[in-house]
Amino acid sequence: MVRKLMVPFSPKQISNPVLQRHYAAIEALALNREAIEDVPDHTIPNTAAIKRRAAKEIDAFKEACKLNELTAEKKCRLDTTESGRGRDAQITSTQFNLTEDELRKVVDENKLSKLTVPQLRQALHLLHCTPSGTKKADLMDQIKKYFSM
């Protein structure tokens, strides 16, 4: 797997993206431009090339290390306090109670949009996930991604 992922590298090939944005801002200021040109960040790995080169080896490595089983747990960050419960996991009388199986059924039946934002947040806490946003669509996507693993 390592041999498949090796590429020739020279530090001079990759420029510092922060400096490049700074230079673009100075250039825009000097030329009286309103907008700063978008500078590509070459430090971000090309995931398409990585998958194309070593997809089989990466999958074999994941199976050998049993990483496929741990993926669902690692994708969601635990949000726990000293007591072991999530700080927002306190269930009040106005919130509803769902089990993980019931939530999976709601996702499978495409009825997730009928839940309110507080209910979606509670569902994410049930799954031991920290809500990634405040918008309903973001919360729904996070729940769907959890069950698609």
C-alpha positions in Angstrom: 0.0 0.0 0.0 2.8 2.4 0.9 4.6 1.8 -2.4 1.4 2.5 -4.3 1.0 5.8 -2.5 4.5 7.0 -2.9 5.1 10.0 -5.3 8.2 12.0 -6.0 8.2 15.0 -3.7 10.1 18.2 -3.4 9.2 20.9 -0.8 9.7 23.5 -3.6 6.8 22.0 -5.5 4.2 23.1 -3.0 3.8 26.7 -2.0 2.4 27.9 1.4 -1.3 28.5 0.8 -1.5 31.2 3.6 1.4 33.1 2.0 -0.2 32.8 -1.4 -3.5 34.2 -0.2 -1.5 37.0 1.5 0.3 37.8 -1.7 -3.0 37.7 -3.7 -4.5 40.2 -1.2 -1.5 42.5 -1.6 -1.7 42.2 -5.4 -5.4 43.0 -5.3 -4.8 46.0 -3.1 -2.0 47.3 -5.3 -4.0 46.9 -8.5 -7.2 48.4 -6.9 -9.2 45.2 -7.4 -12.3 44.5 -5.3 -12.0 40.7 -5.1 -9.0 38.6 -4.1 -8.3 35.8 -6.6 -8.9 32.4 -5.2 -5.6 30.6 -4.6 -5.5 26.8 -5.0 -4.3 24.9 -1.9 -1.8 22.2 -3.1 -1.3 20.9 0.4 -4.7 19.1 0.4 -4.2 15.5 -0.7 -5.8 14.4 -3.9 -8.2 11.8 -2.7 -9.3 10.8 -6.2 -5.7 9.9 -7.1 -5.2 8.1 -3.8 -8.3 6.0 -4.4 -7.4 5.3 -8.0 -3.9 4.2 -7.1 -4.4 2.1 -3.9 -8.2 1.4 -3.4 -7.7 -2.3 -3.2 -4.8 -2.1 -0.8 -6.6 0.4 1.4 -9.7 -1.9 1.6 -7.5 -4.9 2.4 -5.7 -3.0 5.1 -9.1 -1.9 6.6 -10.3 -5.5 6.6 -7.0 -6.8 8.2 -7.2 -4.2 11.0 -11.0 -4.5 11.3 -11.4 -0.8 10.8 -14.7 -1.2 8.9 -16.4 -2.2 12.2 -15.0 0.9 14.0 -15.8 3.4 11.4 -19.3 4.2 12.7 -18.0 4.8 16.2 -15.1 7.0 15.0 -17.2 9.1 12.6 -19.3 10.6 15.5 -17.5 12.4 18.3 -18.7 11.5 21.8 -20.0 14.4 23.7 -19.9 13.3 27.3 -19.4 14.8 30.6 -17.8 13.4 33.7 -21.0 11.5 34.5 -20.8 9.7 31.2 -24.0 11.2 29.8 -24.0 13.9 27.1 -24.5 17.3 28.4 -27.5 17.8 26.1 -28.8 14.3 26.6 -31.0 15.4 29.5 -34.4 14.3 28.4 -37.2 16.7 29.3 -40.9 15.9 29.3 -41.4 17.9 26.1 -38.9 15.7 24.1 -39.8 12.3 22.6 -38.0 9.0 23.1 -36.8 6.9 20.2 -34.6 3.9 20.1 -31.9 3.4 17.6 -34.0 0.8 15.7 -37.0 3.1 15.6 -34.8 5.9 14.3 -33.4 3.5 11.6 -37.0 2.8 10.6 -37.8 6.5 10.3 -34.7 7.0 8.1 -35.6 4.0 5.9 -39.1 5.2 5.4 -37.8 8.7 4.5 -39.8 10.3 7.3 -36.8 12.1 8.9 -38.0 15.5 7.6 -41.1 15.2 9.8 -39.0 15.5 12.9 -38.2 18.9 14.5 -34.7 20.2 15.0 -34.7 19.5 18.8 -35.9 15.9 18.0 -33.1 15.5 15.4 -30.5 16.8 17.9 -31.8 14.3 20.5 -31.6 11.6 17.9 -28.0 12.4 17.3 -27.2 12.3 21.0 -28.9 8.9 21.1 -26.3 7.8 18.4 -23.5 9.4 20.5 -22.9 12.0 17.8 -22.3 15.7 18.3 -24.6 17.7 16.0 -22.5 19.3 13.3 -24.8 22.2 12.6 -28.0 24.0 13.6 -29.9 23.7 10.4 -32.4 20.9 9.9 -30.8 19.7 6.6 -27.4 19.4 8.2 -28.8 17.3 11.1 -30.7 15.1 8.7 -27.6 14.5 6.6 -25.6 13.6 9.6 -28.2 11.0 10.7 -28.4 9.6 7.2 -24.6 9.3 7.0 -24.6 7.5 10.3 -27.0 4.8 9.1 -25.5 4.5 5.6 -22.2 3.2 7.1 
